[in-house]
Amino acid sequence: MEIFISTIDGLAQSSGFMGLNVQNIIMILLSFVLFYLAIVKQYEPLLMLPIAFGMLLTNLPMTGLYHPELWDPATNPYFAPEYIEQQGGVIVNYVKETSLDYGRVLHDGGLLDMLYLGVKLQIYPPLIFLGIGSMTDFGPLIANPKSFLLGAAAQGGIFITFLGACLLNLTGIADFSLKEAGSIAIIGGADGPTAIFLTSKLAPQLLGSIAVAAYSYMALVPVIQPPIMKLLTTEKERSVKMGQLRQVSKIEKVVFPIAVTVIVALIVPDAASLVGMLMLGNLMKESGVCDRLVKTAQNELMNIVTIFLGTTVGATAVAGNFLSVKTLFIIALGLIAFCMGTACGVLLGKLMYLISGGKINPLIGSAGVSAVPMAARVSQKVGQETNPSNFLLMHAMGPNVAGVIGSAVAAGVLLSVLG
């Protein structure tokens, strides 16, 4: 009997119930909310559902799947030797780097720790971009190069929000470092992989909060954008019918990804991994000689990486990082960034409408955020509400795909300045 009682007591002591606390319960309930949004509301379910499940797993005590302490330099430091080079008593070169002990991660980490290496080492987001590139048609952008301007303008929300976050820090309202401000601002690009890419480098402690906010707002594009578009445009502007785009040749489509890769890599080297993989996927598609690779990038590879990315990003949403005032600021500032990006695109569209003598519908500017193709569909929908014979989808796809490039470049700029 004593052996039986001690066995039961041992099982009870080793069960997760003994480690369950209020914070764990709150995070588990929040994961249930995300399950509801993904399954019932179908808000970006391909990533929202894995994120929710990763959040659930990491907050179930004593599972040993994810160890946040392994990723915190304060608790798992490995300091590279300090290197100081002097000439005549003057320091001419000084290097002091801090990196994580990946050997300890591999030795002591759990399943999700191992998979999180793909995020930490900047592997998953570029692979997602490879899949996106293999499914993207840059024809509308090539046919109307002015769309680049609209895609660039829509990134204005990123930099406006970055300055706003810095201002909140200076006034003492919120406590954000420059790297955290940059990571929050990238939500305005409406590009989940780019947000994950930048945040994992600059502010990994905010990764869970920023990923949830980014994908939530991407799913809410049809709700957030129309009021802004209608507020900033007149009925006359919204009813403008645009002419048919010219036919783009195969040579143009093949040269485009090569040219963009060279130009972006030379101007913003830190964006080369994202833009380069995006353009590689597109080049494989447009070349017409890599059908097997294109199908793999579009399907098997994209699906596998999406599962790993979503689950591990969700795993970073531990109670200690997620349940904080910063998360509330992230949600608010992320919404502001997204709204400002939409507004900047529409306002430049209005300017182009005036310069062109009323030939450009400013609604296509809202598609400059890189939520492909949802933002372009919203431009089409709002335009048809005003003029049922209006067809703006292909015109809006130009700024939309330009926004994908623009958000990656914006992330590269922030990384080069803050990283």
Buried (B, 14 or more C-beta within 10 A) or exposed (E): EEEEEEEEEEEEEEEEEEEBEEBBEBBBEBBEEBBEBBEEEEBBBBBBBBBBBBBBBBBBBEBEBBBBEBBBEEEBEEEEEEEEEEEEEEEEEEEEEEEBBBEBBEEBBBBBBBBBBBBBEBBBBBBBBBBBBBBBBBBBBBBBEBBBBBBBBBBBBBBBBBEBBBEBBEEEEBEBBBBBBBBBBBBBBBBBBBBBBBBBBBBBBBBBBBBBBBBBBBBBBBEBBBEBBBEBBEEEBBBBEBEEBEEBEEEBBBBBBEEBBEEBBEEBEBBBBBBBBBBBBBBBBBBEEBEEBBEBBBEEBBEEBBBBBBBBBBBBBBBEBBBBEBBEBBBEBBBBBBBBBBBBBBBBBBBBBEEEEEEBBBBBBBBBBBBBBBBBBBBBBBBBEBBEEBEBBBBBBBBBBBBBBBBBBBBBBBBEEBE
